[in-house]
Amino acid sequence: MSTSELPHGAIKVFIALVGVAGAGSFVMWLGSGSGASSTIRSWEIVRASQQDAVAKKNLAEAENLGKQAIHLAERLGSSNYRVGISHDDLGEVLVKEKKLEDATKHFDDAEKILQTNIIRAKDEITRRLLLTDLAWAQRNLGLLEQSEGQSDVAIGHYKKAIANLESCIHNKKDGRIDYFAAHRQIDLMLRVASMNLLSNNFEDAQKWFRKAVSLADESFYPAFLMKQAREEFSTILKKEGNTEESEALFSHEKWVRFAESAETARGQEDYKTVAQNLRDAADAAKRSKATMHLAIISLKKLAKLQLQEKNTAACRETCMEALHVWQTLGAGASSEADYVLGLLYRVTPGKRERIDVQTQRLKVRRDLYGEHDFHIAETETELANLYQQTGDSKNAMLYANEAYEAFNRMRIKTHGIGVQEMTLGEVLEANANYDKAQAMYLRSLAAQLRRNHKNHSFISSLYQHLASVFYKQGKNAESQNATREAMRWRSMQRN
């Protein structure tokens, strides 16, 4: 059995047998294999041994092993993400040893290395994991600065960590919440809120408490951990004369109870009970303006469940109800509103009605993401396609050109599987804008070809589109080559 196959308990026993005195020979033995995979296994086991030493409060051993973990990780490259993680691990040990200056250096190194890796990340999952690691390093820097009385600097680090966790909380594909990332963000928000409260900055304290409470409700953050935060927030609200919201902090237990019951029923696959509890949760939340935002959360989940059960009429009604609550609150752009509008778009039958939904969603998304984001290009493409289908070429090209510019402004050259780019190419081609259409088809093709599981039919269709555009541009040789590629991919589909 290789070391990478050892169960965690066996690793602990092995480390105990080696002991501190044998740590040097242990690392030499770990590194006796060859290649990057051997180094990675060695690093993983040394890191596990370091964590074990910390648990046993053997900090001198933990520091020594932390340095060895950095040395091993650097064999994979000085900017490998494991080097950053190892610096962060060692920094935490040094804080426990009161070696604060050295700890700061390692936290700084961790932050720089992880930021470099985030820029280089090739897929969304890797990027999310690295952002979580970066946020933890920034949190550690904040804790260190806070312990030394540097409150403003600490808050700066906490805010950076919160911003990095923000894009990790909701899965972009299905909107599901990442509870691990959410709970880390809540902890940081509460720290920022409490620090502002201590410095009598009530406006900022109120803002961060409100964000923390909202996310805690959505992500089922343990209620006992929120007790002190709610009491502190309630105190601020009373000083501001906002007795209604102050009382609402302690009057939303019904919503919590129904929401938790819905999640329990979901785990048991009792979807009828899930739906009923989500409805009850939404109704309970709507009884107070201070908790109405919770109704949007429950209605969103209910609409999603109704769509999954193919009850499109009910889904549409629930989406409209959620949007009515959102508009009643006079709330600004939110990811909740964006998600509900996305569900509504899917269950709205008429093209004109779908245009209205997507126009509203585009405004929300521009407020949320700015102009340099895939969400903007995606929505503009869908609007261009809808207008093209209704025969409105003028508006179709207006949005098609905006989507084209949005795609070109994006730093990432390919995103997802290239469906939106192909759709945009079709609109551009239909309006004789062949150069831009060709660019979008090629972009879509690049996105699809980089996938491990390639869609042969989709790729064949893309080559057919390219053949058409090349032919219309008078590029006969390129058109013939694209046609041959279309046939080749089609034959692979049949086989």
C-alpha positions as CSV (number, residue, x, y, z in Angstrom):
1,M,0.0,0.0,0.0
2,S,1.4,3.4,-1.0
3,T,1.4,6.3,1.5
4,S,-1.4,8.0,-0.5
5,E,-3.6,5.0,0.2
6,L,-3.1,5.0,4.0
7,P,-6.3,5.9,5.9
8,H,-6.1,9.0,8.1
9,G,-6.0,7.1,11.3
10,A,-3.1,4.9,10.0
11,I,-1.2,8.1,9.0
12,K,-1.6,9.4,12.6
13,V,-0.2,6.1,14.0
14,F,2.7,6.2,11.5
15,I,3.5,9.7,12.4
16,A,3.4,8.9,16.1
17,L,5.8,6.0,15.5
18,V,8.2,8.2,13.6
19,G,8.2,10.9,16.3
20,V,9.9,14.3,16.3
21,A,13.4,12.9,16.3
22,G,12.7,11.0,13.1
23,A,11.1,13.8,11.3
24,G,14.1,14.5,9.0
25,S,14.4,10.9,7.9
26,F,10.6,10.7,7.5
27,V,10.7,13.5,5.0
28,M,13.7,11.9,3.2
29,W,11.7,8.6,3.0
30,L,8.6,10.5,1.7
31,G,10.7,12.1,-1.0
32,S,12.3,8.9,-2.1
33,G,9.7,8.4,-4.9
34,S,9.9,10.1,-8.3
35,G,7.9,12.7,-10.1
36,A,5.3,15.3,-9.1
37,S,2.8,12.7,-7.9
38,S,5.3,11.4,-5.3
39,T,6.1,15.0,-4.1
40,I,2.3,15.7,-3.8
41,R,1.8,12.6,-1.7
42,S,4.7,13.5,0.4
43,W,3.4,17.0,0.9
44,E,-0.1,15.7,1.8
45,I,1.3,13.4,4.5
46,V,3.6,16.1,6.0
47,R,0.7,18.5,6.1
48,A,-1.4,15.9,7.9
49,S,1.3,15.3,10.4
50,Q,1.5,19.1,11.0
51,Q,-2.2,19.2,11.7
52,D,-1.8,16.3,14.1
53,A,1.0,18.1,15.9
54,V,-1.2,21.2,16.2
55,A,-4.0,19.2,17.6
56,K,-1.6,17.8,20.2
57,K,-0.3,21.3,20.9
58,N,3.2,20.3,19.9
59,L,3.9,23.6,18.3
60,A,7.6,23.2,17.8
61,E,7.1,20.0,15.8
62,A,4.2,21.7,13.9
63,E,6.5,24.6,13.0
64,N,9.2,22.3,11.8
65,L,6.8,20.2,9.7
66,G,5.3,23.4,8.3
67,K,8.7,24.5,7.0
68,Q,9.2,21.0,5.5
69,A,5.8,21.2,3.8
70,I,6.8,24.5,2.2
71,H,10.1,23.0,1.0
72,L,8.2,20.0,-0.5
73,A,5.6,22.2,-2.2
74,E,8.3,24.4,-3.8
75,R,9.6,21.4,-5.7
76,L,6.4,21.7,-7.7
77,G,7.2,25.3,-8.5
78,S,7.6,28.4,-6.4
79,S,4.1,29.7,-7.2
80,N,2.3,26.3,-6.9
81,Y,-0.9,26.8,-4.9
82,R,0.3,24.2,-2.3
83,V,3.2,26.6,-1.4
84,G,0.6,29.3,-0.6
85,I,-1.5,26.9,1.5
86,S,1.7,25.7,3.4
87,H,2.7,29.4,4.1
88,D,-0.8,30.0,5.6
89,D,-0.6,26.8,7.7
90,L,2.7,27.8,9.1
91,G,1.5,31.3,9.8
92,E,-1.3,29.9,12.0
93,V,1.3,27.9,14.0
94,L,3.5,30.9,14.4
95,V,0.6,33.0,15.7
96,K,0.0,30.3,18.4
97,E,3.7,30.6,19.2
98,K,3.4,34.4,19.5
99,K,5.9,34.8,16.6
100,L,3.7,37.5,15.1
101,E,6.2,39.2,12.8
102,D,7.2,35.9,11.1
103,A,3.5,34.9,10.9
104,T,2.7,38.1,9.0
105,K,5.3,37.3,6.4
106,H,4.0,33.9,5.8
107,F,0.4,35.1,5.5
108,D,1.5,37.8,3.0
109,D,3.3,35.1,1.0
110,A,0.2,32.9,1.0
111,E,-2.0,35.8,-0.2
112,K,0.4,36.6,-3.1
113,I,0.8,33.0,-4.3
114,L,-2.9,32.2,-4.1
115,Q,-3.8,35.4,-6.0
116,T,-1.4,34.3,-8.8
117,N,-3.1,30.9,-8.9
118,I,-6.6,32.3,-9.1
119,I,-5.6,34.3,-12.2
120,R,-4.2,31.1,-13.8
121,A,-7.2,28.9,-12.8
122,K,-8.5,27.0,-15.8
123,D,-11.9,26.1,-14.5
124,E,-14.6,27.4,-12.1
125,I,-14.2,24.7,-9.5
126,T,-10.5,25.3,-9.1
127,R,-11.0,29.0,-8.9
128,R,-13.7,28.7,-6.2
129,L,-11.4,26.5,-4.1
130,L,-8.5,28.9,-4.4
131,L,-10.7,31.9,-3.6
132,T,-11.8,30.1,-0.4
133,D,-8.1,29.4,0.5
134,L,-7.2,33.1,-0.3
135,A,-10.1,34.3,1.9
136,W,-8.8,32.2,4.8
137,A,-5.3,33.7,4.4
138,Q,-6.8,37.2,4.4
139,R,-8.9,36.3,7.4
140,N,-5.7,35.2,9.3
141,L,-4.0,38.5,8.4
142,G,-7.0,40.3,9.7
143,L,-7.0,38.4,13.0
144,L,-3.3,39.2,13.4
145,E,-3.8,42.9,12.8
146,Q,-6.8,43.0,15.1
147,S,-4.8,41.4,17.9
148,E,-2.3,44.2,17.5
149,G,-4.9,46.9,17.7
150,Q,-4.8,47.7,14.0
151,S,-8.6,47.7,13.5
152,D,-8.8,49.6,10.3
153,V,-6.2,47.4,8.6
154,A,-7.9,44.3,10.0
155,I,-11.3,45.4,8.6
156,G,-9.6,45.9,5.2
157,H,-8.4,42.3,5.2
158,Y,-11.8,41.0,6.3
159,K,-13.5,42.9,3.5
160,K,-11.1,41.4,1.0
161,A,-11.9,37.9,2.3
162,I,-15.6,38.6,2.2
163,A,-15.4,39.8,-1.5
164,N,-13.4,36.7,-2.5
165,L,-16.0,34.4,-0.8
166,E,-18.9,36.2,-2.5
167,S,-18.4,34.4,-5.8
168,C,-18.0,31.1,-4.1
169,I,-21.4,31.1,-2.2
170,H,-23.8,30.3,-5.1
171,N,-23.3,27.7,-7.7
172,K,-23.5,29.5,-11.0
173,K,-25.2,26.5,-12.7
174,D,-28.1,25.8,-10.4
175,G,-27.9,28.6,-7.7
176,R,-27.4,26.1,-4.9
177,I,-25.6,27.6,-1.8
178,D,-22.2,26.5,-0.7
179,Y,-22.8,26.3,3.1
180,F,-19.0,26.1,3.9
181,A,-18.2,29.3,2.0
182,A,-21.4,31.1,3.3
183,H,-20.6,30.3,7.0
184,R,-17.1,31.6,6.6
185,Q,-18.4,34.8,5.1
186,I,-21.0,35.2,7.9
187,D,-18.2,34.9,10.5
188,L,-16.2,37.6,8.7
189,M,-19.3,39.9,8.3
190,L,-20.0,39.6,12.1
191,R,-16.4,40.5,12.9
192,V,-16.6,43.6,10.7
193,A,-20.0,44.5,12.2
194,S,-18.8,44.1,15.8
195,M,-15.6,46.1,15.2
196,N,-17.7,49.0,13.7
197,L,-20.0,48.8,16.7
198,L,-17.1,49.1,19.1
199,S,-15.9,52.2,17.2
200,N,-19.4,53.7,17.3
201,N,-19.7,53.5,13.5
202,F,-23.3,52.5,13.8
203,E,-24.2,53.0,10.1
204,D,-21.5,50.5,8.9
205,A,-22.2,48.1,11.8
206,Q,-25.9,48.0,10.9
207,K,-25.1,47.3,7.2
208,W,-22.8,44.4,8.0
209,F,-25.1,42.9,10.7
210,R,-28.0,43.1,8.2
211,K,-26.0,41.2,5.5
212,A,-24.8,38.6,8.1
213,V,-28.4,38.0,9.4
214,S,-29.8,37.7,5.8
215,L,-27.1,35.1,4.7
216,A,-27.4,33.3,8.1
217,D,-31.1,32.8,7.4
218,E,-30.5,31.6,3.9
219,S,-27.7,29.2,4.8
220,F,-29.0,27.9,8.1
221,Y,-26.1,29.3,10.1
222,P,-26.3,27.9,13.6
223,A,-28.8,30.0,15.6
224,F,-26.9,29.9,18.8
225,L,-23.9,31.5,17.0
226,M,-26.1,34.3,15.9
227,K,-27.7,35.0,19.3
228,Q,-25.1,37.6,20.4
229,A,-25.0,39.2,16.9
230,R,-28.8,39.6,16.9
231,E,-28.7,41.1,20.3
232,E,-26.0,43.6,19.2
233,F,-27.9,44.4,16.0
234,S,-31.1,44.9,18.0
235,T,-29.3,47.3,20.3
236,I,-28.2,49.4,17.3
237,L,-31.7,49.4,15.8
238,K,-33.3,50.5,19.1
239,K,-30.8,53.4,19.3
240,E,-31.8,54.4,15.7
241,G,-35.5,54.2,16.7
242,N,-36.1,51.3,14.4
243,T,-38.2,49.3,16.9
244,E,-40.0,47.3,14.1
245,E,-36.9,45.7,12.7
246,S,-35.5,45.3,16.2
247,E,-38.5,43.2,17.2
248,A,-38.5,41.4,13.9
249,L,-35.0,40.0,14.7
250,F,-36.6,37.9,17.4
251,S,-39.9,37.2,15.6
252,H,-38.8,35.2,12.6
253,E,-38.5,31.9,14.4
254,K,-41.6,30.6,12.5
255,W,-39.8,31.3,9.2
256,V,-36.7,29.4,10.5
257,R,-38.8,26.5,11.7
258,F,-40.6,26.1,8.4
259,A,-37.4,26.6,6.4
260,E,-35.6,23.9,8.4
261,S,-38.5,21.5,8.1
262,A,-38.5,22.0,4.3
263,E,-34.8,21.0,4.2
264,T,-35.5,18.0,6.4
265,A,-38.3,16.9,4.1
266,R,-36.0,17.5,1.0
267,G,-33.5,15.1,2.5
268,Q,-36.3,12.5,2.8
269,E,-37.4,13.2,-0.8
270,D,-40.9,14.2,0.5
271,Y,-41.4,17.0,-2.0
272,K,-45.0,17.6,-1.2
273,T,-44.0,18.5,2.4
274,V,-41.1,20.5,1.1
275,A,-43.5,22.6,-1.0
276,Q,-45.9,23.1,1.9
277,N,-43.2,24.2,4.3
278,L,-41.7,26.6,1.8
279,R,-45.1,28.1,1.3
280,D,-45.6,28.4,5.1
281,A,-42.1,29.9,5.5
282,A,-42.8,32.6,2.8
283,D,-46.2,33.5,4.4
284,A,-44.6,33.8,7.8
285,A,-41.8,36.0,6.5
286,K,-44.3,38.3,4.7
287,R,-45.9,39.3,8.0
288,S,-43.2,41.8,8.8
289,K,-41.4,44.2,6.4
290,A,-38.2,43.5,8.2
291,T,-38.3,39.8,7.3
292,M,-39.9,40.0,3.8
293,H,-36.5,39.4,2.2
294,L,-36.8,35.9,3.7
295,A,-40.0,35.4,1.8
296,I,-38.1,35.9,-1.5
297,I,-35.6,33.1,-0.5
298,S,-38.4,30.6,0.2
299,L,-40.4,31.6,-2.9
300,K,-37.3,31.1,-5.0
301,K,-36.8,27.6,-3.7
302,L,-40.5,26.8,-4.1
303,A,-40.5,28.0,-7.7
304,K,-37.4,25.9,-8.5
305,L,-39.1,22.8,-7.0
306,Q,-42.3,23.5,-9.1
307,L,-40.2,23.8,-12.2
308,Q,-38.4,20.5,-11.4
309,E,-41.8,18.9,-11.1
310,K,-42.8,20.4,-14.5
311,N,-45.6,22.5,-12.9
312,T,-44.7,25.5,-15.1
313,A,-48.0,27.5,-14.3
314,A,-47.4,27.3,-10.6
315,C,-43.7,28.1,-11.0
316,R,-44.6,31.2,-13.0
317,E,-47.1,32.4,-10.3
318,T,-44.5,31.8,-7.6
319,C,-41.9,33.8,-9.5
320,M,-44.3,36.7,-10.0
321,E,-45.1,36.6,-6.3
322,A,-41.4,36.7,-5.4
323,L,-40.7,39.6,-7.7
324,H,-43.7,41.5,-6.2
325,V,-42.2,41.1,-2.8
326,W,-38.8,42.2,-4.1
327,Q,-40.4,45.3,-5.7
328,T,-42.5,46.1,-2.6
329,L,-39.3,46.1,-0.5
330,G,-37.8,48.6,-3.0
331,A,-34.7,46.5,-2.9
332,G,-31.8,47.0,-5.3
333,A,-30.3,44.4,-7.6
334,S,-29.8,41.1,-5.9
335,S,-28.7,37.6,-6.9
336,E,-32.1,36.4,-5.6
337,A,-34.0,38.6,-8.0
338,D,-31.6,37.6,-10.8
339,Y,-32.3,33.9,-10.1
340,V,-36.1,34.3,-9.9
341,L,-36.1,36.2,-13.2
342,G,-34.1,33.4,-14.8
343,L,-36.7,30.9,-13.6
344,L,-39.5,33.1,-14.9
345,Y,-37.8,33.4,-18.3
346,R,-37.8,29.6,-18.6
347,V,-41.6,29.3,-17.9
348,T,-42.8,32.3,-19.9
349,P,-44.3,31.1,-23.2
350,G,-44.6,34.3,-25.4
351,K,-41.6,35.8,-27.1
352,R,-42.7,39.4,-26.4
353,E,-43.2,38.5,-22.7
354,R,-39.8,36.8,-22.6
355,I,-38.2,39.9,-24.0
356,D,-39.8,41.9,-21.1
357,V,-38.4,39.4,-18.6
358,Q,-34.9,39.5,-20.1
359,T,-34.9,43.2,-20.4
360,Q,-35.6,43.5,-16.6
361,R,-33.0,40.8,-15.9
362,L,-30.4,42.6,-17.9
363,K,-30.8,45.7,-15.8
364,V,-30.5,43.7,-12.6
365,R,-27.4,41.9,-14.0
366,R,-25.7,45.1,-15.1
367,D,-26.2,46.5,-11.5
368,L,-24.8,43.2,-10.1
369,Y,-21.9,42.4,-12.3
370,G,-21.0,45.5,-14.4
371,E,-20.4,45.3,-18.1
372,H,-17.3,43.0,-18.1
373,D,-19.0,39.8,-17.3
374,F,-20.4,36.6,-19.0
375,H,-23.8,37.1,-17.4
376,I,-24.2,40.4,-19.4
377,A,-23.1,38.8,-22.7
378,E,-25.4,35.9,-22.1
379,T,-28.5,38.0,-21.5
380,E,-27.8,40.4,-24.4
381,T,-27.4,37.3,-26.6
382,E,-30.8,35.9,-25.5
383,L,-32.4,39.3,-26.2
384,A,-30.8,39.5,-29.6
385,N,-32.1,36.0,-30.5
386,L,-35.6,36.8,-29.2
387,Y,-35.8,40.0,-31.3
388,Q,-34.5,38.2,-34.3
389,Q,-37.3,35.6,-33.9
390,T,-39.9,38.3,-33.7
391,G,-38.6,39.9,-37.0
392,D,-37.1,43.0,-35.2
393,S,-33.7,43.1,-36.9
394,K,-32.9,46.6,-35.6
395,N,-33.1,45.6,-31.9
396,A,-31.6,42.2,-32.7
397,M,-28.5,43.8,-34.0
398,L,-28.4,46.4,-31.2
399,Y,-28.2,43.7,-28.6
400,A,-26.0,41.4,-30.8
401,N,-23.4,44.1,-31.1
402,E,-23.5,44.8,-27.4
403,A,-23.1,41.1,-26.6
404,Y,-20.2,40.8,-29.1
405,E,-18.4,43.7,-27.4
406,A,-19.2,42.2,-24.0
407,F,-17.6,38.9,-25.0
408,N,-14.5,40.7,-26.4
409,R,-14.1,42.7,-23.2
410,M,-14.0,39.5,-21.1
411,R,-10.6,38.4,-20.0
412,I,-11.6,34.7,-20.2
413,K,-11.7,33.7,-23.9
414,T,-14.1,30.8,-23.5
415,H,-16.8,30.2,-21.0
416,G,-19.0,27.1,-20.5
417,I,-19.7,25.0,-23.6
418,G,-20.1,27.9,-26.1
419,V,-23.9,27.7,-26.6
420,Q,-24.4,31.5,-26.2
421,E,-21.5,32.3,-28.6
422,M,-23.0,30.0,-31.2
423,T,-26.5,31.6,-30.8
424,L,-24.9,35.1,-31.1
425,G,-23.1,33.9,-34.3
426,E,-26.4,32.8,-35.8
427,V,-28.0,36.3,-35.2
428,L,-25.0,38.0,-36.6
429,E,-24.9,35.7,-39.7
430,A,-28.6,36.2,-40.3
431,N,-27.9,40.0,-40.5
432,A,-24.9,39.5,-42.9
433,N,-22.3,40.5,-40.2
434,Y,-20.1,37.6,-41.3
435,D,-16.8,38.7,-39.7
436,K,-18.3,38.9,-36.2
437,A,-20.4,35.7,-36.8
438,Q,-17.2,33.9,-37.7
439,A,-15.4,35.2,-34.6
440,M,-18.3,33.9,-32.4
441,Y,-18.4,30.5,-34.0
442,L,-14.7,30.1,-33.5
443,R,-15.0,31.1,-29.9
444,S,-17.8,28.6,-29.4
445,L,-15.8,25.9,-31.1
446,A,-12.8,26.6,-28.8
447,A,-15.0,26.3,-25.8
448,Q,-16.4,23.0,-26.9
449,L,-13.0,21.5,-28.0
450,R,-11.5,22.2,-24.6
451,R,-14.1,19.9,-22.9
452,N,-13.2,16.4,-22.0
453,H,-16.6,15.0,-23.1
454,K,-17.1,16.7,-26.5
455,N,-20.6,17.0,-28.0
456,H,-20.0,15.6,-31.5
457,S,-23.4,16.8,-32.8
458,F,-22.8,20.4,-31.5
459,I,-19.3,20.5,-33.0
460,S,-20.5,19.3,-36.3
461,S,-23.2,22.0,-36.3
462,L,-20.6,24.6,-35.5
463,Y,-18.4,23.5,-38.5
464,Q,-21.5,23.7,-40.7
465,H,-22.1,27.3,-39.5
466,L,-18.4,28.1,-40.2
467,A,-18.7,26.5,-43.7
468,S,-21.7,28.7,-44.4
469,V,-20.0,31.9,-43.2
470,F,-16.8,31.2,-45.1
471,Y,-18.8,30.5,-48.3
472,K,-20.7,33.8,-47.9
473,Q,-17.3,35.6,-47.5
474,G,-15.9,34.0,-50.7
475,K,-13.5,31.8,-48.7
476,N,-14.2,28.6,-50.7
477,A,-11.2,26.5,-49.5
478,E,-12.0,27.3,-45.8
479,S,-15.6,26.5,-46.4
480,Q,-14.8,23.1,-47.9
481,N,-12.4,22.3,-45.0
482,A,-15.1,23.2,-42.5
483,T,-17.7,21.0,-44.4
484,R,-15.3,18.1,-44.2
485,E,-14.8,18.6,-40.5
486,A,-18.6,18.8,-40.0
487,M,-18.9,15.4,-41.7
488,R,-16.1,13.9,-39.7
489,W,-17.6,14.9,-36.4
490,R,-21.0,13.7,-37.5
491,S,-19.6,10.3,-38.4
492,M,-18.0,10.1,-34.9
493,Q,-21.5,10.8,-33.4
494,R,-22.9,7.8,-35.4
495,N,-20.1,5.5,-34.2
